Each structure stands twice: as structure tokens, then as C-alpha cells.
Amino acid sequence: MTTSAVAPGWTGEASAHAGISVRCQNVVHIYTTVAGHDVVALRGVNLDIAPGEQVALLGPSGSGKSTLLGLFGGLQRASAGQVIVDGVDVSRIPEAELTRLRAGKVASLLQGARRNLLTYATAAGNVSFARRAMPAAEVRRLPSPRQLLEMLGLGELTDTPVNAMSGGEQQRVALAVTVSSGAGLLLADEPTSQLGHTDRDTMVDLIQRVNAELGTTVVIVTHDPDIAARIPRRVTIRNGRIGSEGVHGRDYAVIDQDGAVHLPEDWIQDYPPGSLVEFEETEDGFFVRRVDHAPGNPR
């Protein structure tokens, strides 16, 4: 990617992080409950996210979307399959290399603004603190805390202590702090869940500004279809699998590598589990219809 896709101020190695890719290949994740039971959270997920894309992972609680986000950030390791971030399988690299990846190329915005901030410090102070472990030479290639906040439209909060900010302001500053290292991948877990409608919309605007001005690849987890509708690409997770995809307002079924078809959400009422369907090829593609009984076995 050329530096023209990056806002002024992001130079050198920092700009090279802009817009990194993510690929999942047959990803399975199993975790053990406190009671000792194994739970399959992800079941053979295949997904490609291009550099600079915006993707929303949509689905009910327990569907596996937050687990998938954690695998992208190296917070968990897949039980099987590959999770490839910027060409590196994060499920297989040593812990030290994974730590460097999380500190530089991947930025994770946790649920709840205060989990991402020093509440007694100013916005600028939080940005400076977030960069404390970075090499001095790399920090010098980044915009100053004041410049970064101004670039993201938060200049009026530069010298404001977090404790004096509203909840929406805290969340927006938390986002700026999260991307302050020049990371190429932003992972945001329910970034609007505790916000009112106005602050929610403003937060989405800022996420899209980060994508447009910094070139950052964005993946957010949400259960809110209104938020997902504002993201160009929406991936619905159901029962640990890719259920369907939405692109620019249209929903599509997803065909897995084994040929299984995952229907869009609004089809499921008409095609419940166990339904028999018939595919007929037409000039325009395929036609699908439900069969009330199996041929040769009338009800």
C-alpha cells in the first residue's frame, strides 16, 4: 500500500502497518468450562479479510464472534487450523513474537472505555502512556499525541482528564489511544454497547475515520444490526460457523469448503433444520425450493 492512503504524520515503519490482512483456514476452537466440559466455540471457520477492509462480526451472545476476534489478536490460540495475520500464523508463533505483534501491528479495543484508559490522566497523557514500550525511534515517526487527537477530531479533549469526560468522549479517546501505535489492524469488541444513540453513531463515524485516514483494517464485534448495517461488509456467526455475509446492503448465503450452505438469517424461518431443498440450475444461476417430502416417501 502506498503512503498516499495514510494521513499526514504517519511515516516510515508506522505507515507500513496500515491495512494488514487476516485469513482463517479451517479454524476450530475448543475451550474447557470450569466444570470440566469441552465446548466447541468455532467449527471450521474460513474467512479472508483484505488490507484496509471494514468488517463487522454479527451474531447473538455465545455464537463465537468474540472468540474469533480474540484469535485475531493472539489473545487465544486456535485449537486447530490457521489464523494468519499479516502473513504470520499467530496460532503457532512463540509468545515473544506474539507479544511484539500485539504491541505493534494489532490494536485491541476492549469492552468498556475505562478498561483502555488511565482515568486520572489526560487524553494526551493516555496516548503517551500507550507508547511507553515502543522504541524511541519508532515513536518519533508517529504524530505527537496532540497531532493524533487533532487528526481524529478529538483535539478539544487533548488536555482533559478522562474522569472529566462523558462516556462517549471516553470511548472515543480510548479508540485513539488504541490505534496510537500505528497498528494496521483494529479489533473492537462491542465498541458501542454502553453508549446512547448519538454517541453510538459518533463512535462509528470515528472508527470509519480511522479506517479512511489511517488506512487501518477494522474488525468490530457487535450484536446490534443497526451498527453492522453501517459497515461495508458484515459476517454473521451462528453456532461457531460463518452463517451468512452481507456486502453493501445485500445478504448472501455462504458455501463452506465441504459444500455446506449457510443461509441468511431471514431464510431460516422458511428453511428450518432438517428441511429438504432442491437446487435447479437456470440461465441466471440456481433456483432453490423447499421440498415438503422426500421423493418416493410421501407423507
Salt bridges, closest charged atoms under 4 A:
GLU13 OE2 - ARG141 NH2 3.53
ASP48 OD1 - ARG23 NE 2.48
GLU53 OE1 - ARG233 NH1 3.14
ASP86 OD2 - LYS105 NZ 2.60
GLU95 OE1 - ARG77 NH2 3.27
GLU95 OE2 - ARG102 NH2 3.46
ASP159 OD2 - ARG146 NH2 3.29
GLU190 OE2 - HIS223 ND1 3.12
ASP199 OD1 - ARG172 NH1 3.65
ASP201 OD1 - ARG200 NE 3.36
ASP201 OD1 - ARG230 NH1 3.91
ASP205 OD1 - ARG230 NH2 2.38
GLU213 OE2 - ARG209 NE 3.02
ASP224 OD2 - ARG200 NH1 3.25
GLU245 OE1 - ARG233 NE 2.90
ASP256 OD2 - ARG241 NH1 3.55
ASP256 OD2 - HIS262 NE2 3.16
GLU265 OE1 - ARG238 NH1 3.19
GLU278 OE1 - ARG289 NH2 2.66
